[in-house]
Amino acid sequence: MRRAYGGRSSPCAPKTSAPDTVLAWPTAEIAVMGPEGAARVLHRRESDKAHDPKAFLQEKVDEYRKLYANPFRSAEALHVDDVVRPS
């Protein structure tokens, strides 16, 4: 319902275990690694050279979260059947 990180962390019931349906909320974070760790790894050199490294990394964390760590990306890859509103 909230976060699923790691190479084998398809939301709680991965497709490989043959669930009937895998659903996610729009606020779920699903990715290979968390946004904070990913930003530090992917943009380390750029961050070291940035005028304000902390602000630079926060921008990259937000960008990673928007582009990759979301249930819509997982739905595109067919790891999630549908993204549903909690209401």
Beta strands, then each sheet from edge to edge (+ up, - down):
strand 1: 3-5
strand 2: 23-24
strand 3: 29-31
strand 4: 82-83
sheet 1: 1+ 3+
sheet 2: 2+ 4+
end
